[in-house]
Amino acid sequence: MKTWNEYKAEQLQNPEVKKEYDALALEFALISARQEAGMSQQELSQLAGVTQADISKIENGKGNPSIKTLQKLAAALHKTLRIEFA
């Protein structure tokens, strides 16, 4: 059985999948960080002071979080928020 990272790497070889994945980079970054921390959305909500509904919206690509909200989430996950124009 493949791990998630192995499956993801395999799927990202497909240019169409890669394009869609890149378009959802923020969402996947939050999901990955939360899962690596072993937290549920509810646990992250309590630590960050952000509603679970807002976290769900962000992770589903339906939210439009402010930088302040992203900073709160990053701090709760013991991560650094980095925003850049590349």
Z-matrix of the N, CA and C atoms (Angstrom, degrees):
N
C 1 1.446
C 2 1.527 1 109.10
N 3 1.318 2 116.34 1 136.76
C 4 1.458 3 121.99 2 -178.68
C 5 1.528 4 110.63 3 -81.54
N 6 1.318 5 114.40 4 148.51
C 7 1.455 6 119.46 5 171.86
C 8 1.529 7 107.98 6 -78.96
N 9 1.329 8 115.17 7 166.32
C 10 1.464 9 118.95 8 177.70
C 11 1.517 10 110.46 9 -59.13
N 12 1.331 11 118.27 10 -44.28
C 13 1.462 12 121.19 11 -178.19
C 14 1.520 13 111.88 12 -63.84
N 15 1.310 14 117.60 13 -37.68
C 16 1.466 15 120.63 14 177.07
C 17 1.529 16 110.78 15 -66.03
N 18 1.323 17 115.53 16 -45.23
C 19 1.467 18 120.65 17 178.89
C 20 1.525 19 110.44 18 -61.86
N 21 1.343 20 115.91 19 -45.18
C 22 1.463 21 120.53 20 -179.60
C 23 1.527 22 110.85 21 -61.19
N 24 1.319 23 117.66 22 -45.77
C 25 1.459 24 121.28 23 179.68
C 26 1.525 25 111.01 24 -60.15
N 27 1.305 26 116.00 25 -40.30
C 28 1.469 27 120.66 26 178.45
C 29 1.529 28 110.55 27 -64.43
N 30 1.315 29 116.76 28 -46.58
C 31 1.464 30 120.88 29 -178.26
C 32 1.525 31 112.32 30 -66.05
N 33 1.326 32 117.10 31 -32.92
C 34 1.461 33 120.57 32 -178.07
C 35 1.526 34 113.05 33 -72.58
N 36 1.313 35 116.93 34 -5.09
C 37 1.465 36 120.36 35 173.83
C 38 1.531 37 110.56 36 -71.52
N 39 1.313 38 116.79 37 -22.77
C 40 1.461 39 122.80 38 178.55
C 41 1.529 40 107.71 39 -80.23
N 42 1.353 41 118.58 40 119.33
C 43 1.469 42 121.01 41 -176.97
C 44 1.528 43 114.12 42 -57.49
N 45 1.320 44 117.92 43 -35.28
C 46 1.462 45 120.15 44 179.60
C 47 1.525 46 110.96 45 -68.78
N 48 1.319 47 116.20 46 -41.55
C 49 1.465 48 120.70 47 177.92
C 50 1.525 49 109.48 48 -65.02
N 51 1.327 50 116.82 49 -42.69
C 52 1.467 51 122.01 50 -179.77
C 53 1.527 52 110.74 51 -60.51
N 54 1.323 53 117.02 52 -42.13
C 55 1.464 54 121.28 53 179.89
C 56 1.525 55 110.50 54 -62.28
N 57 1.311 56 116.82 55 -45.78
C 58 1.468 57 121.02 56 179.17
C 59 1.528 58 111.21 57 -66.22
N 60 1.332 59 116.47 58 -40.85
C 61 1.465 60 121.60 59 178.85
C 62 1.531 61 110.04 60 -60.94
N 63 1.325 62 116.19 61 -46.14
C 64 1.464 63 120.08 62 -179.52
C 65 1.522 64 111.71 63 -63.13
N 66 1.329 65 116.55 64 -34.61
C 67 1.462 66 120.30 65 178.93
C 68 1.524 67 111.56 66 -67.35
N 69 1.323 68 117.07 67 -22.18
C 70 1.469 69 122.06 68 -179.83
C 71 1.530 70 111.88 69 -109.54
N 72 1.318 71 116.18 70 28.22
C 73 1.470 72 120.84 71 -174.87
C 74 1.519 73 112.75 72 -56.57
N 75 1.319 74 118.68 73 -43.85
C 76 1.471 75 121.19 74 -179.63
C 77 1.520 76 110.47 75 -61.37
N 78 1.314 77 116.12 76 -46.58
C 79 1.450 78 120.61 77 -177.69
C 80 1.531 79 110.92 78 -61.16
N 81 1.333 80 116.13 79 -47.24
C 82 1.456 81 119.75 80 -179.34
C 83 1.526 82 111.87 81 -67.43
N 84 1.324 83 117.19 82 -34.27
C 85 1.465 84 120.01 83 178.47
C 86 1.525 85 110.52 84 -64.13
N 87 1.332 86 116.79 85 -42.13
C 88 1.466 87 120.38 86 179.41
C 89 1.523 88 110.66 87 -66.88
N 90 1.307 89 116.96 88 -46.43
C 91 1.473 90 120.53 89 179.57
C 92 1.520 91 109.94 90 -59.09
N 93 1.332 92 117.09 91 -47.26
C 94 1.470 93 120.93 92 -178.33
C 95 1.521 94 111.58 93 -62.17
N 96 1.332 95 116.49 94 -45.43
C 97 1.470 96 120.03 95 -179.44
C 98 1.523 97 110.80 96 -63.32
N 99 1.326 98 116.26 97 -41.29
C 100 1.467 99 120.00 98 179.88
C 101 1.520 100 110.95 99 -65.47
N 102 1.326 101 116.72 100 -43.44
C 103 1.461 102 120.08 101 179.94
C 104 1.528 103 111.76 102 -67.85
N 105 1.332 104 117.04 103 -39.02
C 106 1.466 105 120.49 104 176.82
C 107 1.525 106 110.94 105 -61.29
N 108 1.327 107 116.35 106 -34.40
C 109 1.470 108 121.13 107 178.74
C 110 1.527 109 111.14 108 -78.87
N 111 1.332 110 116.71 109 -7.22
C 112 1.461 111 120.65 110 179.90
C 113 1.513 112 113.14 111 70.97
N 114 1.329 113 116.46 112 30.04
C 115 1.465 114 120.79 113 -176.26
C 116 1.522 115 111.43 114 -107.89
N 117 1.305 116 114.47 115 147.30
C 118 1.458 117 120.65 116 169.19
C 119 1.524 118 107.04 117 -85.17
N 120 1.322 119 115.96 118 168.61
C 121 1.459 120 119.29 119 174.86
C 122 1.527 121 110.16 120 -59.65
N 123 1.311 122 116.75 121 -38.95
C 124 1.467 123 120.72 122 -178.62
C 125 1.532 124 111.27 123 -64.75
N 126 1.324 125 116.83 124 -42.21
C 127 1.470 126 119.95 125 178.65
C 128 1.525 127 110.73 126 -64.16
N 129 1.335 128 116.41 127 -43.45
C 130 1.461 129 119.71 128 178.07
C 131 1.521 130 110.25 129 -63.29
N 132 1.307 131 116.71 130 -39.51
C 133 1.457 132 122.30 131 178.37
C 134 1.527 133 110.96 132 -55.90
N 135 1.315 134 115.80 133 -48.18
C 136 1.464 135 120.63 134 -178.53
C 137 1.518 136 111.96 135 -64.91
N 138 1.322 137 117.14 136 -40.94
C 139 1.465 138 120.57 137 -179.17
C 140 1.522 139 113.10 138 -71.85
N 141 1.333 140 116.44 139 -35.41
C 142 1.462 141 120.35 140 -174.47
C 143 1.522 142 113.50 141 -92.04
N 144 1.333 143 116.85 142 -17.31
C 145 1.456 144 118.78 143 -175.95
C 146 1.524 145 111.92 144 72.80
N 147 1.325 146 115.16 145 31.28
C 148 1.464 147 122.99 146 178.17
C 149 1.520 148 105.86 147 -121.11
N 150 1.306 149 118.88 148 138.82
C 151 1.459 150 119.24 149 -177.16
C 152 1.527 151 111.24 150 -64.80
N 153 1.317 152 115.05 151 149.68
C 154 1.461 153 120.72 152 177.06
C 155 1.518 154 109.64 153 -61.28
N 156 1.327 155 117.04 154 -36.23
C 157 1.465 156 120.85 155 178.73
C 158 1.527 157 111.21 156 -62.10
N 159 1.343 158 116.85 157 -40.14
C 160 1.465 159 119.84 158 178.31
C 161 1.524 160 111.16 159 -67.21
N 162 1.327 161 117.43 160 -39.20
C 163 1.461 162 120.56 161 177.56
C 164 1.520 163 109.47 162 -62.73
N 165 1.310 164 116.76 163 -43.64
C 166 1.462 165 121.31 164 177.94
C 167 1.523 166 111.12 165 -59.44
N 168 1.330 167 117.08 166 -44.91
C 169 1.461 168 120.91 167 179.52
C 170 1.531 169 110.94 168 -61.67
N 171 1.318 170 117.01 169 -42.88
C 172 1.464 171 120.43 170 179.04
C 173 1.526 172 109.97 171 -62.20
N 174 1.327 173 116.29 172 -47.75
C 175 1.463 174 120.55 173 -177.45
C 176 1.528 175 112.39 174 -66.15
N 177 1.328 176 117.07 175 -25.49
C 178 1.460 177 120.67 176 179.49
C 179 1.522 178 113.17 177 -93.69
N 180 1.337 179 116.92 178 5.07
C 181 1.454 180 120.79 179 178.12
C 182 1.515 181 113.84 180 76.18
N 183 1.326 182 116.77 181 14.93
C 184 1.459 183 120.45 182 -178.53
C 185 1.528 184 111.93 183 -108.09
N 186 1.317 185 117.01 184 -1.92
C 187 1.460 186 120.59 185 -179.04
C 188 1.512 187 111.10 186 -98.78
N 189 1.299 188 115.20 187 162.96
C 190 1.460 189 122.04 188 176.95
C 191 1.525 190 107.01 189 -133.68
N 192 1.352 191 116.41 190 74.62
C 193 1.463 192 119.71 191 -172.44
C 194 1.525 193 113.02 192 -70.63
N 195 1.314 194 114.57 193 146.05
C 196 1.464 195 119.92 194 174.11
C 197 1.531 196 108.37 195 -77.23
N 198 1.298 197 115.29 196 165.55
C 199 1.469 198 119.79 197 176.17
C 200 1.524 199 109.35 198 -62.28
N 201 1.325 200 117.34 199 -37.98
C 202 1.472 201 121.42 200 178.51
C 203 1.529 202 110.60 201 -60.01
N 204 1.327 203 117.40 202 -43.04
C 205 1.468 204 120.80 203 178.02
C 206 1.523 205 110.53 204 -63.51
N 207 1.319 206 116.84 205 -43.18
C 208 1.473 207 120.05 206 178.78
C 209 1.525 208 110.69 207 -63.63
N 210 1.331 209 117.32 208 -36.43
C 211 1.467 210 120.77 209 177.35
C 212 1.525 211 110.73 210 -64.51
N 213 1.326 212 117.24 211 -41.20
C 214 1.465 213 121.09 212 178.46
C 215 1.526 214 110.62 213 -63.08
N 216 1.331 215 116.28 214 -43.71
C 217 1.463 216 120.16 215 179.60
C 218 1.520 217 110.85 216 -64.35
N 219 1.325 218 116.44 217 -44.65
C 220 1.460 219 120.44 218 179.47
C 221 1.525 220 111.11 219 -60.26
N 222 1.318 221 117.25 220 -44.87
C 223 1.469 222 120.95 221 -179.68
C 224 1.519 223 110.83 222 -62.18
N 225 1.329 224 116.94 223 -42.68
C 226 1.468 225 120.52 224 179.91
C 227 1.528 226 111.70 225 -64.89
N 228 1.324 227 116.24 226 -27.40
C 229 1.473 228 121.46 227 179.83
C 230 1.529 229 112.16 228 -93.24
N 231 1.335 230 116.54 229 3.43
C 232 1.468 231 122.47 230 -177.50
C 233 1.529 232 110.42 231 58.10
N 234 1.324 233 114.34 232 43.33
C 235 1.463 234 122.06 233 179.28
C 236 1.516 235 108.88 234 -122.41
N 237 1.316 236 115.46 235 164.86
C 238 1.454 237 122.36 236 175.07
C 239 1.515 238 107.59 237 -104.80
N 240 1.325 239 116.62 238 131.63
C 241 1.454 240 120.92 239 176.04
C 242 1.516 241 107.61 240 -84.27
N 243 1.320 242 115.45 241 127.60
C 244 1.461 243 120.55 242 178.08
C 245 1.520 244 107.57 243 -127.90
N 246 1.306 245 116.33 244 122.04
C 247 1.460 246 121.95 245 177.32
C 248 1.515 247 106.77 246 -118.11
N 249 1.308 248 115.75 247 131.10
C 250 1.467 249 118.12 248 -177.83
C 251 1.519 250 110.65 249 -145.83
N 252 1.305 251 114.40 250 152.98
C 253 1.460 252 121.38 251 170.63
C 254 1.522 253 106.29 252 -100.05
N 255 1.303 254 116.75 253 123.07
C 256 1.469 255 119.07 254 -177.45
C 257 1.516 256 110.18 255 -120.29
